Amino acid sequence: MSPMEPHREKARLAAAGYAPAPEASALIYGMIGMALFSVGMWGAGRFYDMPLIPHLSLVGVGSLIAFPVGIWLRTKRKRRHVDAYQAELVRLGAGRRS
């Protein structure tokens, strides 16, 4: 174990406290985005008493748009975690200095 390992562990735990790393894969985030969009469309259809079957292409296109939005969200959360980890390393005095 190198002398920097305790700093890295402390930095990882501190960063996870306010910017947790995403635990699921990008595929899962995309599928969850599609599912949330579909449930939202179903809820809106029920609220406005509008059948979704005639508008199935709209639901399909919306779901396909929601997939990359889920992937983008995961990428953003991962970047936020990495930035927080780097900031914690610098705060602890073990990070890169440029």
RAGINOR-V94208 format. One record per helix or strand of 3 or more residues. SS is the DSSP state (helix for helix, strand for strand). FROM is the first residue (numbers start at 1). TO is the last residue. If there is no record, write none. Layout:
# RAGINOR-V94208
ss: [SS	SS]
from: [FROM	FROM]
to: [TO	TO]
This chain:
# RAGINOR-V94208
ss: [helix	helix	helix]
from: [5	26	53]
to: [18	47	92]
